[in-house]
Amino acid sequence: MIDNAVFLIAAYGAMAAGLSATVAKVSPSIGPKLRHLFSGAAPLAAVLAARLDGADSVTLQGMDLFAAGGLVVFGVITSSVVGKFVPTQQAGEKRLTSR
């Protein structure tokens, strides 16, 4: 997919970790399972957009799809690890105090 696999894996992990931490802090209504799935799969759109690279269409081969699945699994695992360190903000913590 992209020439430098180490850079791709590191960038994907960073995107998944950042999304997981942001969703945990900003949206307390999303549960942990959905948060990890979203944070693990959403960066794939950026990777596939980089694969297009201005072309009208691109054919993905079997190894591209296999690598994309591996990246999604890696993203979900990264999000799960981040979830252990970044607690989810509770819905009551966002309320304004009443006088």
C-alpha distances in whole Angstrom, upper triangle without the diagonal:
4,7,9,8,12,12,9,11,15,14,13,16,18,17,18,22,23,22,24,27,27,28,30,32,32,33,35,35,32,32,30,28,27,26,24,22,22,21,18,16,17,14,12,13,12,9,9,11,9,7,10,11,15,14,17,14,11,11,9,9,11,8,6,9,10,8,9,12,12,12,14,17,16,17,20,21,21,23,25,26,26,29,31,31,31,34,34,37,39,40,44,43,42,45,48,51,54,57
4,6,7,10,9,7,10,13,12,12,15,17,16,18,21,21,22,24,26,27,28,30,32,32,32,35,35,32,33,30,29,28,27,24,23,22,21,19,18,18,14,13,14,12,9,10,11,8,7,11,11,14,15,18,16,13,14,12,13,15,12,10,13,14,10,11,15,14,13,16,18,17,17,21,21,20,22,25,25,26,28,30,31,31,33,34,36,39,40,44,42,41,45,47,50,53,56
4,6,9,9,9,11,13,13,14,17,18,19,20,23,24,24,26,28,29,30,32,34,35,35,38,38,35,35,33,32,31,29,27,26,26,24,21,21,21,18,16,18,15,12,14,15,12,11,14,13,17,17,20,19,16,17,15,15,16,13,12,15,16,13,14,17,16,15,18,20,19,19,23,23,22,25,27,27,27,30,32,32,32,36,36,39,42,43,46,45,44,47,50,53,56,59
4,6,6,6,9,10,11,12,14,16,17,18,20,21,23,24,26,27,29,30,32,33,34,36,37,34,34,31,30,30,28,26,25,25,22,20,20,20,17,16,18,16,13,15,16,13,13,16,15,19,20,23,22,19,20,17,18,18,15,14,17,16,13,15,17,16,14,18,19,17,18,21,21,20,23,25,24,25,28,30,29,30,33,34,36,40,41,44,43,42,46,48,51,54,57
4,5,5,6,9,10,10,12,14,15,16,18,20,21,22,24,26,27,28,30,31,32,34,35,31,31,29,27,27,26,23,22,22,20,17,18,19,15,14,17,15,12,14,16,14,13,17,17,21,21,24,22,19,19,17,16,17,13,12,15,14,10,12,14,12,11,15,16,13,15,18,18,17,20,22,22,22,25,27,27,28,31,32,34,38,39,42,41,40,44,46,49,53,56
4,5,5,6,9,10,11,12,14,15,16,18,20,21,23,24,26,27,29,30,31,33,34,31,31,28,27,27,25,22,22,22,20,17,18,19,16,16,18,16,14,17,18,16,16,20,19,23,24,27,26,23,23,20,20,20,16,15,17,16,13,14,16,13,12,15,16,13,14,18,17,15,19,21,20,20,23,25,24,25,29,30,33,36,38,41,39,39,43,45,48,51,54
4,6,5,6,8,10,10,12,14,15,16,18,20,21,22,24,26,27,28,29,31,33,30,30,27,27,26,24,22,22,21,19,17,18,18,14,14,16,14,12,15,16,13,14,18,17,21,22,25,24,22,22,20,21,21,18,16,18,18,14,14,17,15,12,16,17,14,14,18,18,16,18,21,20,20,23,25,24,25,28,29,31,35,37,40,38,37,41,43,46,49,52
4,6,5,6,9,10,11,12,14,15,16,18,20,21,22,24,26,27,28,30,31,27,28,25,24,24,22,19,19,19,16,14,14,14,11,11,13,11,8,11,13,11,12,15,15,19,20,23,21,19,19,17,18,18,15,13,15,14,11,11,14,12,9,12,14,12,12,16,16,14,16,19,19,19,22,24,24,24,27,28,30,33,35,38,36,36,40,42,45,48,51
4,6,5,6,9,10,11,12,14,15,16,18,20,21,22,24,26,26,28,29,26,26,23,22,22,20,17,17,17,14,12,13,14,11,11,14,13,10,14,16,14,15,18,19,22,23,26,24,21,21,18,19,18,15,14,15,14,10,11,12,10,7,10,11,8,9,13,13,11,14,16,16,16,19,21,21,22,25,26,28,31,33,36,35,35,38,41,43,47,50
4,5,5,6,9,10,11,12,14,15,17,18,20,21,23,24,25,27,29,26,26,23,22,22,20,17,18,18,15,13,15,15,12,13,16,14,12,16,17,15,17,20,20,23,25,28,26,24,24,22,22,22,19,17,18,18,14,14,16,13,10,13,14,10,10,14,13,11,13,16,15,15,18,20,19,20,23,24,27,30,32,35,33,33,37,39,41,45,48
4,5,5,6,9,10,11,12,14,15,16,18,20,21,22,23,26,27,24,25,22,22,21,19,17,17,16,13,12,13,13,9,11,13,10,10,13,14,12,14,18,17,21,22,25,24,22,23,20,22,22,19,17,18,18,14,13,16,14,11,13,14,11,10,14,14,12,13,17,16,15,18,20,20,20,23,24,26,29,31,34,32,31,35,37,40,43,46
4,5,5,6,9,10,11,12,14,15,16,18,20,21,22,24,25,22,22,19,19,18,16,14,14,13,10,9,10,10,6,8,11,9,8,12,13,12,14,17,17,21,22,24,23,21,21,19,20,20,17,15,15,15,12,11,12,11,7,9,11,8,7,11,12,9,11,14,14,14,16,19,19,19,21,22,24,27,29,32,31,30,34,36,39,42,46
4,5,5,6,8,10,10,12,14,15,16,18,20,21,22,24,21,20,18,17,17,15,12,13,13,10,9,11,11,9,11,14,13,12,15,17,16,18,21,21,24,26,28,26,24,25,22,23,22,20,18,18,17,14,13,14,12,8,10,10,7,6,9,9,6,8,11,11,10,13,15,15,16,19,20,22,25,27,30,29,29,32,35,37,41,44
4,5,5,6,9,10,11,12,14,15,17,18,19,21,23,20,21,18,19,18,15,14,15,14,10,11,13,12,9,12,14,13,13,16,17,16,19,21,21,24,26,28,27,26,27,24,25,25,23,20,21,20,17,16,17,15,12,13,14,11,9,12,12,9,10,13,12,10,14,16,15,15,18,19,21,24,26,29,27,27,30,33,35,39,42
4,6,5,6,9,10,11,12,14,16,16,17,20,21,18,19,17,17,16,13,12,13,11,8,9,10,9,6,10,11,10,11,14,14,14,17,19,19,22,24,26,25,23,25,22,24,24,22,19,19,20,17,14,16,15,11,11,13,11,8,11,13,10,10,13,13,12,14,17,16,15,18,18,20,23,25,28,26,25,29,31,34,38,41
4,5,5,6,9,10,11,12,14,15,16,17,19,16,16,14,14,13,10,9,10,9,5,5,8,8,7,10,12,11,12,15,16,17,18,21,22,24,26,27,26,25,25,22,24,24,22,19,19,18,16,14,14,13,10,9,11,9,5,8,9,7,6,10,11,9,11,14,14,13,16,16,18,21,23,26,25,24,28,31,33,37,40
4,6,5,6,9,10,11,12,14,15,17,19,16,16,13,14,14,11,10,12,11,7,8,12,11,10,13,15,15,15,19,20,20,22,24,25,27,29,31,30,28,29,26,28,27,25,23,22,22,19,17,17,16,13,12,13,11,8,9,10,6,5,9,8,6,9,11,11,10,13,14,16,20,22,25,23,23,26,29,31,35,38
4,5,5,6,9,10,11,12,14,16,18,16,17,15,16,15,12,11,14,12,8,10,13,11,10,14,15,14,16,19,19,19,22,24,24,26,29,30,29,28,29,27,29,29,27,24,24,24,21,19,20,19,15,15,16,14,11,12,13,10,9,12,12,9,11,14,12,11,14,14,15,19,21,23,21,21,25,27,29,33,36
4,6,5,6,8,10,10,11,13,15,13,14,12,14,12,9,9,11,8,5,9,10,9,9,12,13,13,15,17,18,19,21,23,24,26,28,29,28,27,28,26,28,28,26,23,22,23,21,18,18,18,15,13,15,14,10,11,13,10,8,12,13,10,11,14,14,12,14,13,14,18,19,22,20,20,23,26,29,32,35
4,5,5,6,9,10,10,12,13,11,11,9,11,10,7,7,9,8,5,8,11,10,11,14,16,16,17,20,21,22,24,26,27,29,31,32,31,29,30,28,29,29,27,25,23,23,21,19,18,18,15,13,14,13,10,9,11,9,5,8,10,7,7,11,11,9,10,10,12,15,17,20,19,19,22,25,28,31,34
4,6,5,6,9,10,11,14,12,13,11,14,13,9,10,13,12,9,12,15,14,14,17,19,18,20,23,23,24,26,28,29,31,33,34,33,32,33,31,33,32,30,28,27,27,24,22,22,21,18,17,17,16,13,13,13,11,8,10,10,7,7,10,9,6,8,9,10,14,16,19,17,16,20,23,25,29,32
4,5,5,6,8,10,13,12,13,13,15,14,10,12,14,12,10,13,15,13,14,17,18,17,20,22,22,23,26,27,28,30,32,33,32,32,33,31,33,33,31,28,27,28,26,23,23,23,20,18,19,18,15,15,16,14,11,13,14,11,11,14,13,9,11,10,10,14,15,18,16,15,19,21,24,27,30
4,5,5,5,8,10,8,10,10,12,10,7,9,12,9,8,12,14,12,14,17,17,18,20,22,22,24,26,28,28,30,32,33,32,31,32,30,32,32,31,28,27,27,25,22,22,22,19,17,18,18,14,14,16,14,10,13,14,11,10,14,13,10,11,8,9,12,13,16,15,14,18,20,23,26,30
4,6,6,6,9,8,9,8,11,11,8,10,13,12,10,14,16,15,16,20,21,21,23,25,26,27,29,31,32,34,36,36,35,34,35,33,35,34,33,30,29,29,27,24,24,24,21,19,19,19,15,14,15,14,10,11,13,10,8,11,11,7,7,5,6,9,11,14,13,13,16,19,22,25,28
4,6,7,10,10,12,12,15,14,11,13,16,15,13,17,19,17,19,22,22,22,25,27,27,28,31,32,33,35,37,38,37,36,38,35,37,37,36,33,32,32,30,27,27,27,24,22,23,22,18,18,19,17,13,15,15,12,11,13,12,8,8,6,5,9,10,13,11,10,14,16,19,22,26
4,6,9,10,12,13,16,14,11,14,16,14,13,17,18,17,18,21,21,22,24,26,26,27,30,31,32,33,35,36,36,35,37,35,37,37,36,33,32,32,30,27,27,27,25,22,24,23,19,19,21,19,15,17,18,15,14,16,16,12,11,9,7,10,10,13,11,9,13,15,19,22,25
4,5,6,9,11,13,12,9,13,15,13,13,16,17,16,18,21,21,22,25,26,26,28,30,31,32,34,36,36,35,35,36,34,36,36,35,32,31,31,30,27,26,27,24,22,23,23,19,18,20,19,15,16,18,16,13,17,17,13,12,8,8,9,8,12,11,10,13,16,19,22,26
4,5,7,9,12,11,10,13,15,14,14,18,19,18,21,23,24,25,27,29,29,31,33,34,35,37,39,39,38,38,38,36,38,37,37,34,32,33,31,28,27,28,26,23,23,23,20,18,20,19,15,16,18,15,13,15,15,12,10,6,5,6,6,9,10,9,12,16,18,21,25
4,6,9,12,10,10,13,15,14,15,18,19,18,21,23,24,25,28,29,29,31,33,34,36,37,38,38,37,37,38,36,38,37,36,34,32,32,31,28,27,28,26,23,23,24,21,19,21,21,17,17,20,18,15,17,18,15,13,9,9,8,7,11,12,12,14,17,20,22,26
4,7,8,6,6,10,11,10,12,14,15,15,18,20,21,22,24,26,26,28,30,31,33,34,36,36,34,34,34,32,34,33,33,30,28,28,28,24,23,24,22,19,20,20,17,15,17,17,14,14,17,15,13,16,17,14,13,9,10,11,10,14,15,14,17,21,23,26,29
4,6,6,6,9,10,11,12,14,16,16,19,21,22,24,25,27,28,30,31,33,34,36,37,37,36,35,35,33,34,33,32,30,28,28,27,24,23,23,22,18,18,19,17,14,16,16,13,12,15,14,11,14,16,14,12,9,11,11,12,15,16,16,19,23,25,27,31
4,6,5,6,9,10,10,12,14,15,17,19,21,23,24,25,27,28,30,32,33,35,37,37,35,34,34,31,32,31,30,28,26,25,25,22,20,21,19,16,16,16,14,11,12,13,9,8,11,11,8,10,13,11,10,8,11,12,14,17,18,18,21,25,27,30,33
4,5,5,6,9,10,11,12,14,17,18,20,22,23,24,26,27,28,30,32,34,35,35,33,32,32,29,30,28,27,26,23,23,22,20,18,18,17,14,13,15,13,9,11,13,10,9,12,13,10,13,16,14,14,12,15,16,17,21,21,22,24,28,30,33,37
4,5,5,6,8,10,11,12,15,16,17,19,21,22,23,25,26,28,30,32,32,32,31,30,30,27,29,27,27,25,22,22,22,19,17,18,17,14,14,15,13,10,13,14,11,11,15,14,12,15,17,16,15,13,15,16,17,20,21,21,23,27,30,32,36
4,5,5,6,8,10,10,13,15,16,18,19,21,22,24,25,27,29,31,32,32,31,30,30,27,29,28,27,25,23,23,22,19,18,18,16,13,14,14,11,9,12,12,8,9,12,11,9,13,14,12,12,10,13,14,15,19,19,19,22,25,28,31,34
4,5,5,6,8,10,12,14,16,17,18,20,21,23,24,26,28,30,31,32,30,28,28,25,27,25,24,22,20,20,19,16,15,15,13,10,10,11,8,5,8,8,5,6,10,9,8,11,13,12,13,12,15,17,19,22,22,22,25,28,31,34,37
4,6,5,6,8,11,12,14,16,16,18,20,21,22,24,26,28,29,29,27,26,26,23,24,23,22,20,18,18,17,14,12,13,12,8,9,11,8,6,9,11,8,9,13,13,12,15,17,16,17,15,18,20,21,24,24,24,27,31,33,36,40
4,5,5,6,9,10,11,13,15,16,17,19,21,22,24,26,27,27,25,24,25,22,24,23,23,20,18,19,18,15,14,15,13,10,11,12,9,8,12,12,9,11,14,13,13,16,18,16,17,15,17,19,20,23,23,22,26,29,32,34,38
4,6,6,7,10,11,12,14,16,17,18,20,22,23,25,27,27,26,25,25,23,24,24,23,20,19,19,17,14,14,14,11,9,11,10,7,7,10,9,6,9,12,10,11,14,15,14,15,14,17,19,20,24,23,22,26,29,31,35,38
4,6,7,8,11,12,12,14,16,17,18,20,22,25,26,27,25,23,23,20,22,20,19,17,15,15,14,11,10,10,8,5,7,7,4,4,8,8,6,9,11,11,12,15,17,16,17,17,20,22,23,27,26,26,29,32,35,38,42
4,6,6,8,10,11,11,14,15,16,18,20,22,23,23,21,20,20,17,19,18,18,15,13,14,13,9,9,10,8,5,8,9,7,7,11,11,10,13,15,15,16,19,20,19,20,19,22,24,25,29,28,27,31,34,37,39,43
4,5,6,8,10,11,12,14,15,17,18,20,21,22,21,20,20,18,21,20,20,17,15,17,15,11,12,14,11,9,12,12,9,10,14,13,11,15,17,16,16,20,21,19,20,19,21,23,24,28,27,26,29,32,35,38,41
4,5,5,7,9,10,11,13,15,16,18,20,21,20,18,19,17,19,20,18,15,15,16,13,10,12,13,9,8,12,11,8,11,13,12,12,15,17,16,17,20,21,19,21,21,23,25,26,30,29,28,31,33,37,40,43
4,5,5,6,8,10,10,12,14,17,18,19,17,15,16,13,16,16,15,12,11,12,11,7,9,11,8,7,11,11,9,12,14,14,14,17,19,18,20,23,23,23,24,24,26,28,29,33,32,31,34,37,40,43,46
4,5,5,6,9,10,11,13,15,16,16,15,14,15,14,17,18,17,13,13,15,14,10,12,14,11,11,15,15,13,15,18,17,17,20,22,21,22,25,26,24,26,25,27,29,29,33,32,31,34,36,40,42,46
4,6,5,6,9,10,11,13,15,16,16,15,17,15,18,19,18,14,15,17,14,11,14,15,12,12,16,15,13,16,18,17,17,20,22,20,22,25,25,24,26,25,27,30,30,34,32,31,34,36,40,43,46
4,5,5,6,9,10,13,14,16,15,13,14,12,15,16,14,11,12,14,11,9,12,13,10,11,14,14,12,16,18,17,17,21,22,21,23,26,26,25,28,27,29,32,33,36,35,34,37,39,43,46,49
4,5,5,6,9,11,12,13,11,10,11,10,13,14,14,10,10,13,11,9,12,14,11,12,16,16,15,17,20,19,20,23,24,24,26,29,29,28,30,29,31,34,34,38,37,36,39,41,45,47,51
4,5,5,7,9,10,11,11,10,13,12,16,18,17,13,14,17,15,12,16,17,15,15,19,19,17,20,23,21,22,25,26,25,27,30,30,29,31,30,32,34,35,38,37,35,38,40,44,47,50
4,5,5,8,10,13,12,11,13,13,16,18,16,13,15,17,14,13,16,17,15,16,19,19,17,21,23,21,22,25,26,25,28,30,30,29,32,31,33,36,36,40,38,37,40,42,46,48,52
4,5,9,9,11,10,8,10,9,12,14,13,10,12,15,13,11,15,16,14,16,19,19,18,21,23,23,23,27,28,27,29,32,32,32,34,33,35,38,39,42,41,40,43,45,48,51,55
4,6,5,8,7,6,9,10,13,16,16,13,14,17,16,14,18,19,17,19,22,22,21,24,26,25,26,29,30,30,32,35,35,34,36,35,37,39,40,43,42,40,43,46,49,52,55
4,6,9,10,9,12,13,16,19,19,15,17,20,18,17,20,21,19,21,24,24,23,26,28,27,27,31,32,31,33,36,36,34,37,36,38,40,41,44,43,41,44,46,49,52,55
4,7,9,10,14,15,18,22,21,18,20,23,21,20,23,25,22,24,27,27,26,28,31,30,30,33,35,33,35,38,38,37,39,38,39,42,42,45,44,42,45,47,50,53,56
4,5,7,11,13,16,19,20,17,18,22,21,19,23,24,23,24,27,27,26,29,32,31,31,35,36,35,37,40,40,39,41,40,41,44,44,47,46,44,47,49,53,55,59
4,7,11,13,17,20,21,18,19,23,22,20,23,26,24,25,28,29,28,30,33,32,32,36,37,36,38,41,42,40,42,41,42,44,44,48,47,45,47,49,53,55,59
4,7,10,13,16,18,15,16,19,19,17,20,23,22,22,26,27,26,28,31,31,31,34,35,35,36,40,40,39,41,40,41,43,43,47,46,44,47,49,53,56,59
4,6,10,13,14,11,13,16,16,15,18,20,19,20,23,24,24,26,28,28,29,32,33,33,35,38,39,38,40,39,41,43,43,47,46,44,47,50,53,56,59
4,6,10,11,9,10,14,14,14,16,19,18,19,22,23,23,26,28,28,29,32,33,34,35,38,39,38,40,39,42,44,44,48,47,46,49,51,55,57,61
4,7,8,6,7,10,11,10,13,15,15,16,19,20,20,22,24,25,26,28,30,31,32,35,36,35,37,37,39,41,42,46,45,44,47,50,53,56,59
4,6,5,7,9,10,11,13,14,15,17,19,20,21,23,25,26,27,29,31,32,33,35,37,37,39,38,41,43,44,48,47,46,49,52,55,58,62
4,5,5,6,9,10,11,12,14,15,17,18,20,21,23,24,26,27,29,30,32,34,35,36,38,37,40,42,43,47,46,46,49,52,55,58,61
4,5,5,6,8,10,10,12,14,15,16,18,20,21,22,24,26,27,28,30,32,33,34,36,36,39,41,42,46,45,45,48,51,54,57,60
4,5,5,6,9,10,10,12,14,15,16,18,20,21,22,24,26,27,28,31,32,32,34,34,37,39,40,44,43,42,45,48,51,54,58
4,5,5,6,9,10,11,12,14,15,17,19,20,21,23,24,26,27,29,31,31,33,32,35,37,38,42,41,40,44,47,50,53,56
4,5,5,6,9,10,11,12,14,16,17,18,20,21,23,24,26,28,30,30,32,32,35,37,38,42,41,41,44,47,50,53,57
4,5,5,6,9,10,10,12,14,15,16,18,20,21,22,24,26,27,28,30,30,33,36,37,41,40,39,43,46,49,52,55
4,5,5,6,9,10,10,12,14,15,16,18,20,21,22,25,26,26,28,28,31,33,34,38,37,36,40,43,46,49,52
4,5,5,6,9,10,11,12,14,15,17,19,20,21,23,25,25,27,27,30,32,33,37,36,36,39,42,45,48,52
4,5,5,6,9,10,11,12,14,15,17,18,20,22,23,24,26,26,29,32,33,37,36,36,40,43,45,48,52
4,5,5,6,9,10,10,12,14,15,16,18,20,21,22,24,24,27,30,31,35,34,33,37,40,43,46,49
4,5,5,6,9,10,10,12,14,15,16,19,20,20,22,22,25,27,28,32,31,31,34,37,40,43,47
4,5,5,6,9,10,11,12,14,15,17,19,20,21,21,25,27,29,32,32,32,35,38,41,44,47
4,6,5,6,9,10,11,12,14,16,17,18,20,21,24,27,29,32,31,31,35,38,40,44,47
4,5,5,6,9,10,10,12,14,16,16,18,18,21,24,26,29,28,28,31,34,37,40,44
4,5,5,6,9,10,10,13,15,15,16,16,20,22,24,27,26,27,30,33,36,39,42
4,5,5,6,9,10,11,13,14,16,17,20,23,25,28,27,28,31,35,37,40,43
4,5,5,6,9,10,11,12,15,16,19,22,24,27,26,26,30,33,35,39,42
4,5,5,6,9,10,10,12,12,16,18,21,24,23,23,27,30,32,35,39
4,5,5,7,9,10,11,12,16,18,21,23,23,24,27,30,32,35,39
4,5,5,7,9,11,13,17,19,22,25,23,25,28,31,33,36,39
4,5,5,6,9,11,14,17,20,22,21,22,25,28,30,33,36
4,5,5,6,8,11,14,17,19,18,19,23,26,28,31,34
4,6,7,10,13,15,19,21,19,21,24,27,29,32,35
4,6,10,12,15,19,20,18,20,24,26,27,31,34
4,7,9,12,15,17,15,17,20,23,24,28,31
4,6,9,12,14,12,14,18,20,22,25,28
4,6,9,12,11,12,15,18,20,23,27
4,7,8,7,8,12,15,16,20,23
4,5,6,7,10,13,15,18,21
4,6,6,7,11,13,16,19
4,5,6,9,10,13,16
4,6,8,10,13,16
4,7,9,12,16
4,6,9,12
4,6,10
4,7
4
